[in-house]
């Protein structure tokens, strides 16, 4: 399970996505300066791609982590083999999936 990943602005694709989302965030006067790049940790504000009400892909800014499990604790991973059965993840897994664009991930031991 991963606890960090890398978002490299040297990648043309990721850099273009970052600039687009940063400009959008500036126009909406929210979070533009908080979008993390480089080494990404849980609780960072990151770029994600999710679906809008019409199920069209939309890029936006999300705080990495799943709240609501235990007060003061943040979940960052779910097991693929049980995600549909776990109360914490079943509905979000069905209705609110998103993609985290990244260059790579770390597995810290």
Biopython code that builds the backbone (N, CA, C, O; Angstrom):
import numpy as np
from Bio.PDB.StructureBuilder import StructureBuilder

atoms = [
    (1, "UNK", "N", (0.848, -1.178, 0.000)),
    (1, "UNK", "CA", (0.000, 0.000, 0.000)),
    (1, "UNK", "C", (0.888, 1.234, 0.000)),
    (1, "UNK", "O", (1.928, 1.266, 0.659)),
    (2, "UNK", "N", (0.484, 2.211, -0.717)),
    (2, "UNK", "CA", (1.335, 3.378, -0.890)),
    (2, "UNK", "C", (0.931, 4.506, 0.047)),
    (2, "UNK", "O", (-0.255, 4.745, 0.276)),
    (3, "UNK", "N", (1.928, 5.194, 0.585)),
    (3, "UNK", "CA", (1.673, 6.332, 1.460)),
    (3, "UNK", "C", (2.246, 7.612, 0.902)),
    (3, "UNK", "O", (2.109, 8.676, 1.507)),
    (4, "UNK", "N", (2.888, 7.517, -0.252)),
    (4, "UNK", "CA", (3.412, 8.703, -0.931)),
    (4, "UNK", "C", (3.432, 8.428, -2.426)),
    (4, "UNK", "O", (3.512, 7.282, -2.867)),
    (5, "UNK", "N", (3.358, 9.508, -3.191)),
    (5, "UNK", "CA", (3.557, 9.363, -4.629)),
    (5, "UNK", "C", (4.214, 10.613, -5.168)),
    (5, "UNK", "O", (4.397, 11.586, -4.436)),
    (6, "UNK", "N", (4.572, 10.597, -6.450)),
    (6, "UNK", "CA", (5.318, 11.702, -7.050)),
    (6, "UNK", "C", (4.534, 12.281, -8.218)),
    (6, "UNK", "O", (4.040, 11.547, -9.075)),
    (7, "UNK", "N", (4.426, 13.608, -8.243)),
    (7, "UNK", "CA", (3.758, 14.342, -9.317)),
    (7, "UNK", "C", (4.817, 15.252, -9.924)),
    (7, "UNK", "O", (5.124, 16.304, -9.364)),
    (8, "UNK", "N", (5.378, 14.858, -11.062)),
    (8, "UNK", "CA", (6.529, 15.524, -11.674)),
    (8, "UNK", "C", (6.096, 16.533, -12.727)),
    (8, "UNK", "O", (5.498, 16.172, -13.741)),
    (9, "UNK", "N", (6.404, 17.809, -12.476)),
    (9, "UNK", "CA", (6.042, 18.853, -13.436)),
    (9, "UNK", "C", (6.911, 18.827, -14.686)),
    (9, "UNK", "O", (6.638, 19.561, -15.636)),
    (10, "UNK", "N", (7.962, 17.989, -14.708)),
    (10, "UNK", "CA", (8.752, 17.833, -15.930)),
    (10, "UNK", "C", (7.990, 17.033, -16.983)),
    (10, "UNK", "O", (8.335, 17.074, -18.164)),
    (11, "UNK", "N", (6.973, 16.319, -16.569)),
    (11, "UNK", "CA", (6.104, 15.602, -17.502)),
    (11, "UNK", "C", (5.201, 16.624, -18.196)),
    (11, "UNK", "O", (4.482, 17.367, -17.528)),
    (12, "UNK", "N", (5.235, 16.667, -19.525)),
    (12, "UNK", "CA", (4.421, 17.644, -20.267)),
    (12, "UNK", "C", (2.940, 17.504, -19.947)),
    (12, "UNK", "O", (2.242, 18.498, -19.746)),
    (13, "UNK", "N", (2.472, 16.272, -19.903)),
    (13, "UNK", "CA", (1.051, 16.027, -19.631)),
    (13, "UNK", "C", (0.644, 16.514, -18.242)),
    (13, "UNK", "O", (-0.368, 17.199, -18.091)),
    (14, "UNK", "N", (1.435, 16.158, -17.230)),
    (14, "UNK", "CA", (1.105, 16.561, -15.863)),
    (14, "UNK", "C", (1.271, 18.063, -15.673)),
    (14, "UNK", "O", (0.494, 18.689, -14.952)),
    (15, "UNK", "N", (2.274, 18.638, -16.311)),
    (15, "UNK", "CA", (2.483, 20.082, -16.214)),
    (15, "UNK", "C", (1.308, 20.845, -16.818)),
    (15, "UNK", "O", (0.848, 21.832, -16.244)),
    (16, "UNK", "N", (0.827, 20.398, -17.958)),
    (16, "UNK", "CA", (-0.323, 21.052, -18.601)),
    (16, "UNK", "C", (-1.569, 20.929, -17.728)),
    (16, "UNK", "O", (-2.320, 21.893, -17.579)),
    (17, "UNK", "N", (-1.790, 19.758, -17.156)),
    (17, "UNK", "CA", (-2.935, 19.552, -16.271)),
    (17, "UNK", "C", (-2.813, 20.438, -15.031)),
    (17, "UNK", "O", (-3.791, 21.049, -14.603)),
    (18, "UNK", "N", (-1.615, 20.506, -14.460)),
    (18, "UNK", "CA", (-1.372, 21.335, -13.273)),
    (18, "UNK", "C", (-1.679, 22.806, -13.566)),
    (18, "UNK", "O", (-2.363, 23.469, -12.785)),
    (19, "UNK", "N", (-1.176, 23.308, -14.686)),
    (19, "UNK", "CA", (-1.408, 24.720, -15.041)),
    (19, "UNK", "C", (-2.894, 25.003, -15.240)),
    (19, "UNK", "O", (-3.396, 26.042, -14.811)),
    (20, "UNK", "N", (-3.588, 24.085, -15.884)),
    (20, "UNK", "CA", (-5.027, 24.254, -16.124)),
    (20, "UNK", "C", (-5.792, 24.303, -14.803)),
    (20, "UNK", "O", (-6.627, 25.185, -14.603)),
    (21, "UNK", "N", (-5.516, 23.374, -13.914)),
    (21, "UNK", "CA", (-6.221, 23.314, -12.632)),
    (21, "UNK", "C", (-5.839, 24.495, -11.753)),
    (21, "UNK", "O", (-6.690, 25.045, -11.054)),
    (22, "UNK", "N", (-4.579, 24.889, -11.776)),
    (22, "UNK", "CA", (-4.150, 26.032, -10.965)),
    (22, "UNK", "C", (-4.861, 27.303, -11.422)),
    (22, "UNK", "O", (-5.287, 28.104, -10.589)),
    (23, "UNK", "N", (-4.993, 27.497, -12.721)),
    (23, "UNK", "CA", (-5.699, 28.677, -13.236)),
    (23, "UNK", "C", (-7.178, 28.622, -12.858)),
    (23, "UNK", "O", (-7.756, 29.629, -12.450)),
    (24, "UNK", "N", (-7.776, 27.464, -12.993)),
    (24, "UNK", "CA", (-9.182, 27.289, -12.610)),
    (24, "UNK", "C", (-9.363, 27.603, -11.119)),
    (24, "UNK", "O", (-10.318, 28.282, -10.740)),
    (25, "UNK", "N", (-8.460, 27.116, -10.287)),
    (25, "UNK", "CA", (-8.545, 27.362, -8.839)),
    (25, "UNK", "C", (-8.372, 28.848, -8.531)),
    (25, "UNK", "O", (-9.046, 29.382, -7.650)),
    (26, "UNK", "N", (-7.477, 29.514, -9.250)),
    (26, "UNK", "CA", (-7.296, 30.965, -9.049)),
    (26, "UNK", "C", (-8.575, 31.719, -9.384)),
    (26, "UNK", "O", (-8.982, 32.619, -8.649)),
    (27, "UNK", "N", (-9.207, 31.352, -10.491)),
    (27, "UNK", "CA", (-10.441, 32.024, -10.903)),
    (27, "UNK", "C", (-11.546, 31.818, -9.881)),
    (27, "UNK", "O", (-12.368, 32.707, -9.658)),
    (28, "UNK", "N", (-11.563, 30.663, -9.271)),
    (28, "UNK", "CA", (-12.576, 30.374, -8.252)),
    (28, "UNK", "C", (-12.123, 30.826, -6.867)),
    (28, "UNK", "O", (-12.824, 30.624, -5.876)),
    (29, "UNK", "N", (-10.939, 31.440, -6.811)),
    (29, "UNK", "CA", (-10.352, 31.954, -5.565)),
    (29, "UNK", "C", (-10.273, 30.887, -4.482)),
    (29, "UNK", "O", (-10.686, 31.106, -3.343)),
    (30, "UNK", "N", (-9.742, 29.738, -4.850)),
    (30, "UNK", "CA", (-9.591, 28.677, -3.857)),
    (30, "UNK", "C", (-8.400, 27.769, -4.159)),
    (30, "UNK", "O", (-8.223, 27.330, -5.296)),
    (31, "UNK", "N", (-7.626, 27.502, -3.195)),
    (31, "UNK", "CA", (-6.604, 26.454, -3.150)),
    (31, "UNK", "C", (-5.489, 26.500, -4.194)),
    (31, "UNK", "O", (-4.651, 25.598, -4.187)),
    (32, "UNK", "N", (-5.420, 27.466, -5.074)),
    (32, "UNK", "CA", (-4.415, 27.437, -6.140)),
    (32, "UNK", "C", (-3.004, 27.281, -5.588)),
    (32, "UNK", "O", (-2.217, 26.500, -6.121)),
    (33, "UNK", "N", (-2.676, 28.009, -4.532)),
    (33, "UNK", "CA", (-1.317, 27.960, -3.984)),
    (33, "UNK", "C", (-1.063, 26.700, -3.161)),
    (33, "UNK", "O", (0.083, 26.422, -2.807)),
    (34, "UNK", "N", (-2.091, 25.943, -2.856)),
    (34, "UNK", "CA", (-1.934, 24.756, -2.013)),
    (34, "UNK", "C", (-1.776, 23.460, -2.806)),
    (34, "UNK", "O", (-1.540, 22.411, -2.207)),
    (35, "UNK", "N", (-1.897, 23.499, -4.122)),
    (35, "UNK", "CA", (-1.805, 22.272, -4.916)),
    (35, "UNK", "C", (-0.371, 21.749, -4.855)),
    (35, "UNK", "O", (0.565, 22.430, -5.274)),
    (36, "UNK", "N", (-0.211, 20.548, -4.334)),
    (36, "UNK", "CA", (1.115, 19.972, -4.126)),
    (36, "UNK", "C", (1.674, 19.391, -5.420)),
    (36, "UNK", "O", (0.940, 18.882, -6.268)),
    (37, "UNK", "N", (2.993, 19.484, -5.544)),
    (37, "UNK", "CA", (3.723, 18.833, -6.630)),
    (37, "UNK", "C", (4.948, 18.179, -6.009)),
    (37, "UNK", "O", (5.220, 18.347, -4.820)),
    (38, "UNK", "N", (5.685, 17.431, -6.827)),
    (38, "UNK", "CA", (6.847, 16.730, -6.286)),
    (38, "UNK", "C", (6.391, 15.541, -5.469)),
    (38, "UNK", "O", (5.502, 14.796, -5.882)),
    (39, "UNK", "N", (7.008, 15.365, -4.297)),
    (39, "UNK", "CA", (6.640, 14.258, -3.420)),
    (39, "UNK", "C", (5.340, 14.594, -2.702)),
    (39, "UNK", "O", (5.253, 15.607, -2.008)),
    (40, "UNK", "N", (4.334, 13.746, -2.868)),
    (40, "UNK", "CA", (2.987, 13.991, -2.346)),
    (40, "UNK", "C", (2.732, 13.085, -1.138)),
    (40, "UNK", "O", (3.051, 11.896, -1.157)),
    (41, "UNK", "N", (2.155, 13.671, -0.097)),
    (41, "UNK", "CA", (1.840, 12.963, 1.148)),
    (41, "UNK", "C", (0.338, 13.029, 1.423)),
    (41, "UNK", "O", (-0.345, 13.910, 0.899)),
    (42, "UNK", "N", (-0.185, 12.108, 2.237)),
    (42, "UNK", "CA", (-1.584, 12.220, 2.667)),
    (42, "UNK", "C", (-1.838, 13.588, 3.292)),
    (42, "UNK", "O", (-0.960, 14.149, 3.947)),
    (43, "UNK", "N", (-3.002, 14.106, 3.095)),
    (43, "UNK", "CA", (-3.502, 15.429, 3.515)),
    (43, "UNK", "C", (-3.090, 16.545, 2.564)),
    (43, "UNK", "O", (-3.599, 17.658, 2.695)),
    (44, "UNK", "N", (-2.180, 16.299, 1.599)),
    (44, "UNK", "CA", (-1.860, 17.326, 0.605)),
    (44, "UNK", "C", (-3.063, 17.565, -0.293)),
    (44, "UNK", "O", (-3.864, 16.660, -0.527)),
    (45, "UNK", "N", (-3.183, 18.782, -0.791)),
    (45, "UNK", "CA", (-4.187, 19.086, -1.810)),
    (45, "UNK", "C", (-3.581, 18.691, -3.150)),
    (45, "UNK", "O", (-2.508, 19.168, -3.520)),
    (46, "UNK", "N", (-4.273, 17.818, -3.871)),
    (46, "UNK", "CA", (-3.729, 17.226, -5.088)),
    (46, "UNK", "C", (-4.733, 17.316, -6.232)),
    (46, "UNK", "O", (-5.929, 17.527, -6.026)),
    (47, "UNK", "N", (-4.211, 17.150, -7.433)),
    (47, "UNK", "CA", (-5.066, 17.127, -8.617)),
    (47, "UNK", "C", (-5.652, 15.727, -8.766)),
    (47, "UNK", "O", (-4.932, 14.731, -8.689)),
    (48, "UNK", "N", (-6.949, 15.660, -8.978)),
    (48, "UNK", "CA", (-7.627, 14.396, -9.251)),
    (48, "UNK", "C", (-8.544, 14.579, -10.454)),
    (48, "UNK", "O", (-8.887, 15.701, -10.826)),
    (49, "UNK", "N", (-8.927, 13.475, -11.048)),
    (49, "UNK", "CA", (-9.886, 13.497, -12.146)),
    (49, "UNK", "C", (-11.057, 12.614, -11.730)),
    (49, "UNK", "O", (-10.888, 11.426, -11.453)),
    (50, "UNK", "N", (-12.226, 13.202, -11.693)),
    (50, "UNK", "CA", (-13.436, 12.480, -11.303)),
    (50, "UNK", "C", (-14.530, 12.741, -12.315)),
    (50, "UNK", "O", (-14.303, 13.414, -13.321)),
    (51, "UNK", "N", (-15.701, 12.219, -12.060)),
    (51, "UNK", "CA", (-16.831, 12.421, -12.961)),
    (51, "UNK", "C", (-17.781, 13.474, -12.432)),
    (51, "UNK", "O", (-18.015, 13.564, -11.227)),
    (52, "UNK", "N", (-18.328, 14.273, -13.341)),
    (52, "UNK", "CA", (-19.342, 15.247, -12.929)),
    (52, "UNK", "C", (-20.713, 14.571, -12.933)),
    (52, "UNK", "O", (-20.803, 13.352, -13.077)),
    (53, "UNK", "N", (-21.773, 15.353, -12.776)),
    (53, "UNK", "CA", (-23.128, 14.780, -12.706)),
    (53, "UNK", "C", (-23.534, 14.062, -13.986)),
    (53, "UNK", "O", (-24.410, 13.198, -13.968)),
    (54, "UNK", "N", (-22.891, 14.424, -15.107)),
    (54, "UNK", "CA", (-23.181, 13.773, -16.386)),
    (54, "UNK", "C", (-22.182, 12.655, -16.694)),
    (54, "UNK", "O", (-22.125, 12.159, -17.819)),
    (55, "UNK", "N", (-21.403, 12.266, -15.696)),
    (55, "UNK", "CA", (-20.361, 11.246, -15.845)),
    (55, "UNK", "C", (-19.282, 11.618, -16.849)),
    (55, "UNK", "O", (-18.675, 10.737, -17.458)),
    (56, "UNK", "N", (-19.039, 12.900, -17.029)),
    (56, "UNK", "CA", (-17.947, 13.378, -17.875)),
    (56, "UNK", "C", (-16.724, 13.601, -16.984)),
    (56, "UNK", "O", (-16.872, 14.076, -15.858)),
    (57, "UNK", "N", (-15.514, 13.268, -17.463)),
    (57, "UNK", "CA", (-14.326, 13.478, -16.633)),
    (57, "UNK", "C", (-14.060, 14.963, -16.391)),
    (57, "UNK", "O", (-14.119, 15.779, -17.310)),
    (58, "UNK", "N", (-13.768, 15.292, -15.135)),
    (58, "UNK", "CA", (-13.487, 16.668, -14.739)),
    (58, "UNK", "C", (-12.294, 16.648, -13.791)),
    (58, "UNK", "O", (-12.271, 15.878, -12.831)),
    (59, "UNK", "N", (-11.311, 17.491, -14.059)),
    (59, "UNK", "CA", (-10.160, 17.607, -13.166)),
    (59, "UNK", "C", (-10.474, 18.620, -12.078)),
    (59, "UNK", "O", (-11.194, 19.592, -12.306)),
    (60, "UNK", "N", (-9.931, 18.385, -10.902)),
    (60, "UNK", "CA", (-10.160, 19.294, -9.787)),
    (60, "UNK", "C", (-9.120, 19.093, -8.705)),
    (60, "UNK", "O", (-8.159, 18.347, -8.891)),
    (61, "UNK", "N", (-9.308, 19.755, -7.575)),
    (61, "UNK", "CA", (-8.390, 19.669, -6.443)),
    (61, "UNK", "C", (-9.082, 18.916, -5.308)),
    (61, "UNK", "O", (-10.230, 19.202, -4.966)),
    (62, "UNK", "N", (-8.373, 17.961, -4.737)),
    (62, "UNK", "CA", (-8.899, 17.120, -3.668)),
    (62, "UNK", "C", (-7.858, 17.023, -2.558)),
    (62, "UNK", "O", (-6.658, 17.012, -2.835)),
    (63, "UNK", "N", (-8.298, 16.953, -1.324)),
    (63, "UNK", "CA", (-7.376, 16.681, -0.217)),
    (63, "UNK", "C", (-7.232, 15.170, -0.114)),
    (63, "UNK", "O", (-8.227, 14.461, 0.036)),
    (64, "UNK", "N", (-5.991, 14.668, -0.194)),
    (64, "UNK", "CA", (-5.754, 13.232, -0.214)),
    (64, "UNK", "C", (-6.032, 12.628, 1.153)),
    (64, "UNK", "O", (-5.413, 13.001, 2.149)),
    (65, "UNK", "N", (-6.962, 11.699, 1.186)),
    (65, "UNK", "CA", (-7.297, 10.971, 2.403)),
    (65, "UNK", "C", (-8.795, 10.796, 2.524)),
    (65, "UNK", "O", (-9.569, 11.572, 1.963)),
    (66, "UNK", "N", (-9.194, 9.792, 3.243)),
    (66, "UNK", "CA", (-10.602, 9.472, 3.424)),
    (66, "UNK", "C", (-10.957, 9.745, 4.876)),
    (66, "UNK", "O", (-10.466, 9.065, 5.777)),
    (67, "UNK", "N", (-11.807, 10.736, 5.105)),
    (67, "UNK", "CA", (-12.184, 11.097, 6.469)),
    (67, "UNK", "C", (-13.444, 10.356, 6.889)),
    (67, "UNK", "O", (-14.122, 9.740, 6.066)),
    (68, "UNK", "N", (-13.744, 10.422, 8.159)),
    (68, "UNK", "CA", (-14.989, 9.850, 8.637)),
    (68, "UNK", "C", (-14.859, 8.472, 9.240)),
    (68, "UNK", "O", (-15.849, 7.915, 9.716)),
    (69, "UNK", "N", (-13.667, 7.907, 9.235)),
    (69, "UNK", "CA", (-13.472, 6.576, 9.798)),
    (69, "UNK", "C", (-13.438, 6.658, 11.323)),
    (69, "UNK", "O", (-14.317, 6.117, 11.994)),
    (70, "UNK", "N", (-12.449, 7.320, 11.858)),
    (70, "UNK", "CA", (-12.340, 7.595, 13.288)),
    (70, "UNK", "C", (-11.906, 9.040, 13.425)),
    (70, "UNK", "O", (-11.089, 9.525, 12.642)),
    (71, "UNK", "N", (-12.443, 9.724, 14.406)),
    (71, "UNK", "CA", (-12.125, 11.134, 14.595)),
    (71, "UNK", "C", (-10.608, 11.318, 14.705)),
    (71, "UNK", "O", (-9.937, 10.646, 15.487)),
    (72, "UNK", "N", (-10.098, 12.238, 13.909)),
    (72, "UNK", "CA", (-8.680, 12.548, 13.937)),
    (72, "UNK", "C", (-7.806, 11.600, 13.140)),
    (72, "UNK", "O", (-6.593, 11.800, 13.073)),
    (73, "UNK", "N", (-8.388, 10.568, 12.530)),
    (73, "UNK", "CA", (-7.605, 9.631, 11.735)),
    (73, "UNK", "C", (-8.000, 9.726, 10.270)),
    (73, "UNK", "O", (-9.160, 9.966, 9.935)),
    (74, "UNK", "N", (-7.026, 9.538, 9.417)),
    (74, "UNK", "CA", (-7.232, 9.637, 7.982)),
    (74, "UNK", "C", (-6.876, 8.302, 7.341)),
    (74, "UNK", "O", (-5.799, 7.762, 7.592)),
    (75, "UNK", "N", (-7.766, 7.769, 6.520)),
    (75, "UNK", "CA", (-7.473, 6.534, 5.788)),
    (75, "UNK", "C", (-6.997, 6.915, 4.390)),
    (75, "UNK", "O", (-7.543, 7.823, 3.763)),
    (76, "UNK", "N", (-5.982, 6.214, 3.911)),
    (76, "UNK", "CA", (-5.459, 6.523, 2.579)),
    (76, "UNK", "C", (-5.497, 5.324, 1.640)),
    (76, "UNK", "O", (-5.211, 5.471, 0.452)),
    (77, "UNK", "N", (-5.836, 4.163, 2.133)),
    (77, "UNK", "CA", (-5.842, 2.960, 1.302)),
    (77, "UNK", "C", (-7.042, 2.077, 1.614)),
    (77, "UNK", "O", (-7.565, 2.078, 2.728)),
    (78, "UNK", "N", (-7.458, 1.335, 0.619)),
    (78, "UNK", "CA", (-8.492, 0.310, 0.790)),
    (78, "UNK", "C", (-8.016, -0.938, 0.051)),
    (78, "UNK", "O", (-7.315, -0.836, -0.956)),
    (79, "UNK", "N", (-8.382, -2.075, 0.532)),
    (79, "UNK", "CA", (-8.020, -3.326, -0.148)),
    (79, "UNK", "C", (-9.003, -3.583, -1.289)),
    (79, "UNK", "O", (-10.218, -3.556, -1.096)),
    (80, "UNK", "N", (-8.466, -3.827, -2.459)),
    (80, "UNK", "CA", (-9.325, -4.018, -3.633)),
    (80, "UNK", "C", (-10.261, -5.213, -3.473)),
    (80, "UNK", "O", (-11.387, -5.190, -3.971)),
    (81, "UNK", "N", (-9.802, -6.253, -2.784)),
    (81, "UNK", "CA", (-10.630, -7.454, -2.664)),
    (81, "UNK", "C", (-11.813, -7.294, -1.716)),
    (81, "UNK", "O", (-12.726, -8.120, -1.739)),
    (82, "UNK", "N", (-11.824, -6.243, -0.875)),
    (82, "UNK", "CA", (-12.942, -6.072, 0.065)),
    (82, "UNK", "C", (-13.598, -4.693, -0.008)),
    (82, "UNK", "O", (-14.490, -4.396, 0.787)),
    (83, "UNK", "N", (-13.176, -3.858, -0.938)),
    (83, "UNK", "CA", (-13.672, -2.476, -0.981)),
    (83, "UNK", "C", (-15.193, -2.396, -1.158)),
    (83, "UNK", "O", (-15.828, -1.491, -0.618)),
    (84, "UNK", "N", (-15.772, -3.319, -1.898)),
    (84, "UNK", "CA", (-17.226, -3.280, -2.122)),
    (84, "UNK", "C", (-18.026, -3.750, -0.907)),
    (84, "UNK", "O", (-19.205, -3.419, -0.781)),
    (85, "UNK", "N", (-17.404, -4.511, -0.021)),
    (85, "UNK", "CA", (-18.112, -5.015, 1.156)),
    (85, "UNK", "C", (-17.962, -4.115, 2.383)),
    (85, "UNK", "O", (-18.825, -4.134, 3.261)),
    (86, "UNK", "N", (-16.906, -3.340, 2.462)),
    (86, "UNK", "CA", (-16.647, -2.505, 3.640)),
    (86, "UNK", "C", (-17.574, -1.296, 3.652)),
    (86, "UNK", "O", (-17.675, -0.561, 2.669)),
    (87, "UNK", "N", (-18.243, -1.106, 4.772)),
    (87, "UNK", "CA", (-19.207, -0.012, 4.923)),
    (87, "UNK", "C", (-18.571, 1.352, 4.614)),
    (87, "UNK", "O", (-19.196, 2.212, 3.994)),
    (88, "UNK", "N", (-17.345, 1.532, 5.048)),
    (88, "UNK", "CA", (-16.651, 2.805, 4.849)),
    (88, "UNK", "C", (-16.471, 3.139, 3.376)),
    (88, "UNK", "O", (-16.541, 4.308, 2.996)),
    (89, "UNK", "N", (-16.240, 2.128, 2.538)),
    (89, "UNK", "CA", (-15.874, 2.369, 1.145)),
    (89, "UNK", "C", (-16.934, 2.021, 0.107)),
    (89, "UNK", "O", (-16.850, 2.504, -1.022)),
    (90, "UNK", "N", (-17.913, 1.214, 0.440)),
    (90, "UNK", "CA", (-18.832, 0.674, -0.567)),
    (90, "UNK", "C", (-19.518, 1.755, -1.403)),
    (90, "UNK", "O", (-19.451, 1.708, -2.631)),
    (91, "UNK", "N", (-20.169, 2.716, -0.773)),
    (91, "UNK", "CA", (-20.884, 3.753, -1.524)),
    (91, "UNK", "C", (-19.922, 4.670, -2.292)),
    (91, "UNK", "O", (-20.142, 4.908, -3.480)),
    (92, "UNK", "N", (-18.862, 5.192, -1.656)),
    (92, "UNK", "CA", (-17.916, 6.004, -2.433)),
    (92, "UNK", "C", (-17.299, 5.231, -3.598)),
    (92, "UNK", "O", (-17.090, 5.795, -4.672)),
    (93, "UNK", "N", (-17.010, 3.954, -3.394)),
    (93, "UNK", "CA", (-16.444, 3.148, -4.472)),
    (93, "UNK", "C", (-17.418, 3.043, -5.639)),
    (93, "UNK", "O", (-17.014, 3.104, -6.800)),
    (94, "UNK", "N", (-18.680, 2.886, -5.332)),
    (94, "UNK", "CA", (-19.710, 2.766, -6.366)),
    (94, "UNK", "C", (-19.977, 4.101, -7.063)),
    (94, "UNK", "O", (-20.135, 4.137, -8.283)),
    (95, "UNK", "N", (-20.029, 5.199, -6.302)),
    (95, "UNK", "CA", (-20.539, 6.471, -6.834)),
    (95, "UNK", "C", (-19.517, 7.591, -7.010)),
    (95, "UNK", "O", (-19.796, 8.546, -7.736)),
    (96, "UNK", "N", (-18.360, 7.516, -6.385)),
    (96, "UNK", "CA", (-17.462, 8.679, -6.351)),
    (96, "UNK", "C", (-16.009, 8.328, -6.628)),
    (96, "UNK", "O", (-15.124, 8.771, -5.894)),
    (97, "UNK", "N", (-15.749, 7.574, -7.629)),
    (97, "UNK", "CA", (-14.362, 7.213, -7.931)),
    (97, "UNK", "C", (-13.618, 8.393, -8.540)),
    (97, "UNK", "O", (-14.215, 9.283, -9.145)),
    (98, "UNK", "N", (-12.297, 8.377, -8.364)),
    (98, "UNK", "CA", (-11.467, 9.393, -9.007)),
    (98, "UNK", "C", (-10.099, 8.792, -9.316)),
    (98, "UNK", "O", (-9.735, 7.731, -8.808)),
    (99, "UNK", "N", (-9.362, 9.490, -10.152)),
    (99, "UNK", "CA", (-8.020, 9.081, -10.556)),
    (99, "UNK", "C", (-7.039, 10.113, -10.018)),
    (99, "UNK", "O", (-7.295, 11.315, -10.088)),
    (100, "UNK", "N", (-5.922, 9.648, -9.484)),
    (100, "UNK", "CA", (-4.845, 10.523, -9.032)),
    (100, "UNK", "C", (-3.740, 10.483, -10.088)),
    (100, "UNK", "O", (-2.990, 9.509, -10.134)),
    (101, "UNK", "N", (-3.613, 11.505, -10.939)),
    (101, "UNK", "CA", (-2.518, 11.507, -11.909)),
    (101, "UNK", "C", (-1.180, 11.572, -11.164)),
    (101, "UNK", "O", (-1.028, 12.355, -10.227)),
    (102, "UNK", "N", (-0.222, 10.756, -11.579)),
    (102, "UNK", "CA", (1.075, 10.748, -10.906)),
    (102, "UNK", "C", (2.147, 10.227, -11.834)),
    (102, "UNK", "O", (1.865, 9.583, -12.844)),
    (103, "UNK", "N", (3.388, 10.520, -11.469)),
    (103, "UNK", "CA", (4.530, 10.017, -12.204)),
    (103, "UNK", "C", (4.922, 8.638, -11.687)),
    (103, "UNK", "O", (5.319, 7.769, -12.463)),
    (104, "UNK", "N", (4.811, 8.439, -10.382)),
    (104, "UNK", "CA", (5.159, 7.165, -9.767)),
    (104, "UNK", "C", (4.730, 7.158, -8.319)),
    (104, "UNK", "O", (4.246, 8.163, -7.799)),
    (105, "UNK", "N", (4.912, 6.000, -7.655)),
    (105, "UNK", "CA", (4.556, 5.935, -6.242)),
    (105, "UNK", "C", (5.697, 5.321, -5.453)),
    (105, "UNK", "O", (6.568, 4.645, -6.002)),
    (106, "UNK", "N", (5.671, 5.571, -4.155)),
    (106, "UNK", "CA", (6.681, 5.059, -3.244)),
    (106, "UNK", "C", (6.066, 3.970, -2.393)),
    (106, "UNK", "O", (4.891, 4.023, -2.030)),
    (107, "UNK", "N", (6.862, 3.010, -2.092)),
    (107, "UNK", "CA", (6.457, 2.014, -1.105)),
    (107, "UNK", "C", (7.490, 2.098, 0.013)),
    (107, "UNK", "O", (8.601, 1.586, -0.117)),
    (108, "UNK", "N", (7.122, 2.737, 1.093)),
    (108, "UNK", "CA", (8.039, 2.963, 2.206)),
    (108, "UNK", "C", (7.988, 1.768, 3.138)),
    (108, "UNK", "O", (6.908, 1.302, 3.502)),
    (109, "UNK", "N", (9.135, 1.280, 3.516)),
    (109, "UNK", "CA", (9.192, 0.119, 4.422)),
    (109, "UNK", "C", (9.703, 0.544, 5.761)),
    (109, "UNK", "O", (9.827, -0.282, 6.666)),
]
sb = StructureBuilder()
sb.init_structure("model")
sb.init_model(0)
sb.init_chain("A")
sb.init_seg("    ")
for serial, (resi, resn, name, xyz) in enumerate(atoms, 1):
    if name == "N":
        sb.init_residue(resn, " ", resi, " ")
    sb.init_atom(name, np.array(xyz, "f"), 0.0, 1.0, " ", f" {name:<3s}", serial, name[0])
structure = sb.get_structure()
